[in-house]
Amino acid sequence: MHNLSDADFVFSAPAVGQAQLLLAALATRFGYDPDQRAAYNTKYRNPVLSYLSAERLQIIYANVGLDAVAAEIARLKGMGII
């Protein structure tokens, strides 16, 4: 049973890696410095991944591009989440 529940790792693990790169590339647009690890992780990266998921960000990036990913993050900023 657990094997089936974890069967998406071939998609989710690479998605996290790509999402990390996308978030780092966009961080300065939203006032975060990736070198300031504590603030970057707790106030930007973790909330974004919690609300949007790495898989969602990867799909948006693949279909529409980096500006669309930025628009999704901007929505979170507008709601005061980041």
C-alpha positions as CSV (number, residue, x, y, z in Angstrom):
1,M,0.0,0.0,0.0
2,H,2.7,2.5,0.9
3,N,4.6,1.8,-2.3
4,L,1.6,3.1,-4.2
5,S,1.3,6.2,-2.0
6,D,4.9,7.2,-2.8
7,A,4.8,6.3,-6.4
8,D,5.0,9.9,-7.7
9,F,8.6,10.3,-6.4
10,V,9.9,10.1,-10.0
11,F,8.0,13.3,-10.7
12,S,7.9,15.1,-7.3
13,A,11.7,14.8,-6.5
14,P,12.8,16.5,-9.7
15,A,10.0,19.0,-9.4
16,V,11.4,20.1,-6.0
17,G,14.9,20.6,-7.5
18,Q,13.5,22.7,-10.4
19,A,11.2,24.7,-8.0
20,Q,14.3,25.5,-5.9
21,L,16.0,27.0,-8.9
22,L,12.9,29.0,-10.0
23,L,12.3,30.4,-6.5
24,A,15.9,31.4,-6.2
25,A,15.8,33.1,-9.6
26,L,12.7,35.1,-8.6
27,A,13.6,35.8,-4.9
28,T,14.9,39.3,-5.5
29,R,11.7,40.4,-7.2
30,F,9.9,39.7,-4.0
31,G,12.5,41.2,-1.6
32,Y,14.3,38.1,-0.5
33,D,18.0,37.2,-0.7
34,P,18.7,33.5,-1.2
35,D,22.0,34.0,0.7
36,Q,20.1,35.0,3.8
37,R,19.0,31.4,4.4
38,A,16.8,31.7,7.5
39,A,14.6,34.5,6.1
40,Y,14.7,33.1,2.6
41,N,13.5,29.7,3.7
42,T,11.0,30.6,6.4
43,K,9.5,33.7,4.9
44,Y,9.6,32.9,1.2
45,R,10.5,29.4,0.0
46,N,8.6,27.4,2.5
47,P,5.4,29.4,2.3
48,V,5.5,29.4,-1.5
49,L,6.0,25.6,-1.6
50,S,3.3,25.1,1.0
51,Y,0.7,27.0,-0.9
52,L,1.7,26.3,-4.5
53,S,3.7,23.0,-4.4
54,A,6.8,22.2,-6.4
55,E,4.8,20.2,-8.9
56,R,2.4,23.1,-9.6
57,L,5.3,25.5,-10.1
58,Q,7.0,23.1,-12.5
59,I,3.9,22.7,-14.5
60,I,3.3,26.4,-14.7
61,Y,6.9,27.0,-15.7
62,A,6.8,24.3,-18.4
63,N,3.6,25.5,-19.9
64,V,3.8,29.3,-19.6
65,G,7.2,30.3,-18.3
66,L,8.9,32.2,-15.5
67,D,6.7,35.3,-15.6
68,A,3.7,33.0,-14.9
69,V,5.5,31.5,-11.9
70,A,6.2,35.1,-10.7
71,A,2.5,36.0,-11.1
72,E,1.5,33.0,-8.9
73,I,4.0,34.1,-6.2
74,A,2.8,37.7,-6.6
75,R,-0.7,36.5,-5.7
76,L,0.7,35.1,-2.4
77,K,2.5,38.4,-1.7
78,G,-0.8,40.2,-2.3
79,M,-2.5,38.0,0.2
80,G,0.3,38.8,2.8
81,I,1.5,35.2,2.8
82,I,5.1,36.1,1.9
